[in-house]
């Protein structure tokens, strides 16, 4: 029971990031019709950028809860950028098997740039948004009340 009590707060930190990953996967599973015209605005690159900036932001929010004091370090930011880019690479690989979709390096670049922007935004905004002491190592409300 003690193990469950210690691990549960850590597991509960991941639902938003995992749900966002599932949403990205579901979106890239939808078959597309092949078109030969190029749109005026490259909406798909903007969408890739936005999806992966949110994902990296969520990754940083989760990762900082696993560090004593909740500090966002350059290592956390870098790891979250790499995780976002790797998930983008896996998404592009997945699209290889989706009708009407193809993996594209420019999509992967948009994913990586979005991951970088999201992780950096999280590093700047999350410390400012959280009240002092909110980012505890176990993240539970009871831990915050005990202090």
DRENDO-1510 file (C-alpha; in Angstrom, 1 decimal, always signed):
<recs>
REC; n; res; u; v; w
REC; 1; UNK; +0.0; +0.0; +0.0 .
REC; 2; UNK; +2.9; +2.4; +0.8 .
REC; 3; UNK; +4.2; +1.8; -2.8 .
REC; 4; UNK; +0.9; +2.7; -4.3 .
REC; 5; UNK; +0.7; +5.8; -2.1 .
REC; 6; UNK; +4.2; +6.9; -3.3 .
REC; 7; UNK; +3.7; +6.1; -7.0 .
REC; 8; UNK; +0.1; +7.3; -7.5 .
REC; 9; UNK; +0.9; +11.1; -7.4 .
REC; 10; UNK; +3.7; +10.5; -10.0 .
REC; 11; UNK; +1.3; +8.5; -12.3 .
REC; 12; UNK; -1.4; +11.2; -12.0 .
REC; 13; UNK; +0.9; +13.8; -13.4 .
REC; 14; UNK; +0.9; +12.2; -16.9 .
REC; 15; UNK; -2.7; +12.1; -18.1 .
REC; 16; UNK; -2.7; +15.4; -19.9 .
REC; 17; UNK; +0.5; +14.7; -21.8 .
REC; 18; UNK; -0.6; +11.2; -22.6 .
REC; 19; UNK; -4.0; +12.4; -23.7 .
REC; 20; UNK; -2.3; +15.0; -26.0 .
REC; 21; UNK; -0.1; +12.3; -27.4 .
REC; 22; UNK; -3.2; +10.1; -28.1 .
REC; 23; UNK; -4.9; +13.1; -29.8 .
REC; 24; UNK; -1.9; +13.6; -32.1 .
REC; 25; UNK; -1.8; +9.9; -32.9 .
REC; 26; UNK; -5.5; +9.9; -33.6 .
REC; 27; UNK; -5.2; +12.9; -35.9 .
REC; 28; UNK; -2.4; +11.4; -37.9 .
REC; 29; UNK; -4.4; +8.2; -38.3 .
REC; 30; UNK; -7.1; +9.9; -40.3 .
REC; 31; UNK; -6.6; +9.1; -44.0 .
REC; 32; UNK; -6.2; +12.1; -46.3 .
REC; 33; UNK; -7.1; +12.7; -49.9 .
REC; 34; UNK; -4.1; +13.4; -52.0 .
REC; 35; UNK; -4.0; +16.9; -53.5 .
REC; 36; UNK; -1.6; +18.4; -56.0 .
REC; 37; UNK; -2.2; +22.1; -55.1 .
REC; 38; UNK; -0.2; +23.9; -52.5 .
REC; 39; UNK; -2.2; +26.1; -50.1 .
REC; 40; UNK; -1.3; +29.7; -49.7 .
REC; 41; UNK; -0.7; +29.2; -45.9 .
REC; 42; UNK; +1.1; +25.9; -45.0 .
REC; 43; UNK; -1.6; +25.0; -42.4 .
REC; 44; UNK; -0.1; +21.6; -41.8 .
REC; 45; UNK; +3.2; +23.0; -40.7 .
REC; 46; UNK; +1.4; +25.5; -38.4 .
REC; 47; UNK; -0.6; +22.6; -37.0 .
REC; 48; UNK; +2.6; +20.5; -36.4 .
REC; 49; UNK; +4.2; +23.4; -34.7 .
REC; 50; UNK; +1.2; +24.0; -32.4 .
REC; 51; UNK; +0.7; +20.3; -31.6 .
REC; 52; UNK; +4.3; +19.7; -30.6 .
REC; 53; UNK; +4.7; +23.0; -28.7 .
REC; 54; UNK; +1.8; +22.0; -26.5 .
REC; 55; UNK; +3.2; +18.5; -26.1 .
REC; 56; UNK; +6.7; +19.8; -25.0 .
REC; 57; UNK; +5.0; +22.3; -22.7 .
REC; 58; UNK; +3.1; +19.5; -21.0 .
REC; 59; UNK; +6.3; +17.4; -20.9 .
REC; 60; UNK; +8.2; +20.1; -19.0 .
REC; 61; UNK; +5.3; +20.5; -16.6 .
REC; 62; UNK; +5.4; +16.8; -15.8 .
REC; 63; UNK; +9.2; +16.5; -15.7 .
REC; 64; UNK; +9.7; +19.3; -13.3 .
REC; 65; UNK; +7.4; +17.6; -10.8 .
REC; 66; UNK; +10.0; +14.7; -10.6 .
REC; 67; UNK; +12.8; +17.1; -9.6 .
REC; 68; UNK; +13.5; +18.2; -6.0 .
REC; 69; UNK; +12.2; +21.7; -5.7 .
REC; 70; UNK; +10.4; +21.6; -9.0 .
REC; 71; UNK; +13.2; +23.6; -10.7 .
REC; 72; UNK; +13.2; +23.6; -14.5 .
REC; 73; UNK; +16.8; +22.9; -15.5 .
REC; 74; UNK; +18.4; +23.1; -18.9 .
REC; 75; UNK; +18.6; +19.3; -18.8 .
REC; 76; UNK; +14.8; +19.0; -18.4 .
REC; 77; UNK; +14.2; +21.5; -21.2 .
REC; 78; UNK; +16.6; +19.6; -23.5 .
REC; 79; UNK; +15.2; +16.2; -22.7 .
REC; 80; UNK; +11.6; +17.5; -23.3 .
REC; 81; UNK; +12.7; +18.9; -26.7 .
REC; 82; UNK; +14.2; +15.6; -27.6 .
REC; 83; UNK; +11.2; +13.6; -26.4 .
REC; 84; UNK; +8.9; +15.9; -28.5 .
REC; 85; UNK; +11.0; +15.5; -31.6 .
REC; 86; UNK; +11.2; +11.7; -31.1 .
REC; 87; UNK; +7.5; +11.5; -30.8 .
REC; 88; UNK; +7.2; +13.6; -34.0 .
REC; 89; UNK; +9.6; +11.1; -35.7 .
REC; 90; UNK; +7.4; +8.2; -34.6 .
REC; 91; UNK; +4.3; +10.1; -35.8 .
REC; 92; UNK; +5.9; +10.6; -39.2 .
REC; 93; UNK; +6.8; +6.9; -39.3 .
REC; 94; UNK; +3.2; +6.1; -38.4 .
REC; 95; UNK; +1.9; +8.2; -41.2 .
REC; 96; UNK; +3.8; +6.0; -43.7 .
REC; 97; UNK; +1.1; +3.4; -43.1 .
REC; 98; UNK; -1.9; +5.8; -43.2 .
REC; 99; UNK; -3.6; +6.0; -46.6 .
REC; 100; UNK; -3.1; +9.4; -48.3 .
REC; 101; UNK; -0.3; +10.4; -45.8 .
REC; 102; UNK; +3.4; +10.3; -46.2 .
REC; 103; UNK; +6.3; +11.0; -43.8 .
REC; 104; UNK; +7.9; +14.3; -44.5 .
REC; 105; UNK; +11.1; +15.9; -43.2 .
REC; 106; UNK; +9.6; +19.3; -43.2 .
REC; 107; UNK; +6.8; +18.1; -40.9 .
REC; 108; UNK; +9.4; +16.6; -38.6 .
REC; 109; UNK; +11.2; +20.0; -38.6 .
REC; 110; UNK; +8.0; +21.7; -37.7 .
REC; 111; UNK; +7.5; +19.2; -34.9 .
REC; 112; UNK; +11.1; +19.8; -33.6 .
REC; 113; UNK; +10.8; +23.6; -33.8 .
REC; 114; UNK; +7.4; +23.4; -32.0 .
REC; 115; UNK; +8.9; +21.2; -29.3 .
REC; 116; UNK; +11.7; +23.7; -28.8 .
REC; 117; UNK; +9.3; +26.6; -28.6 .
REC; 118; UNK; +6.9; +24.8; -26.2 .
REC; 119; UNK; +9.7; +23.7; -23.9 .
REC; 120; UNK; +11.3; +27.1; -23.8 .
REC; 121; UNK; +7.8; +28.7; -23.2 .
REC; 122; UNK; +7.2; +26.3; -20.3 .
REC; 123; UNK; +10.6; +27.1; -18.8 .
REC; 124; UNK; +9.8; +30.8; -18.8 .
REC; 125; UNK; +6.1; +30.6; -17.9 .
REC; 126; UNK; +5.7; +27.8; -15.4 .
REC; 127; UNK; +7.8; +29.2; -12.6 .
REC; 128; UNK; +5.9; +32.5; -13.0 .
REC; 129; UNK; +2.5; +30.8; -13.0 .
REC; 130; UNK; +3.0; +28.4; -10.0 .
REC; 131; UNK; +2.7; +29.8; -6.5 .
REC; 132; UNK; +5.8; +29.3; -4.3 .
REC; 133; UNK; +6.1; +25.8; -3.0 .
REC; 134; UNK; +3.5; +24.3; -5.5 .
REC; 135; UNK; +6.1; +22.2; -7.3 .
REC; 136; UNK; +6.9; +19.6; -4.7 .
REC; 137; UNK; +8.8; +16.4; -5.4 .
REC; 138; UNK; +5.8; +14.2; -4.9 .
REC; 139; UNK; +3.3; +16.8; -6.2 .
REC; 140; UNK; +0.5; +15.9; -3.8 .
REC; 141; UNK; -1.7; +18.5; -2.2 .
REC; 142; UNK; -1.1; +16.8; +1.2 .
REC; 143; UNK; +2.7; +17.3; +0.8 .
REC; 144; UNK; +2.1; +21.0; +0.2 .
REC; 145; UNK; -0.2; +21.2; +3.3 .
REC; 146; UNK; +2.4; +19.5; +5.5 .
REC; 147; UNK; +4.9; +22.3; +4.9 .
</recs>
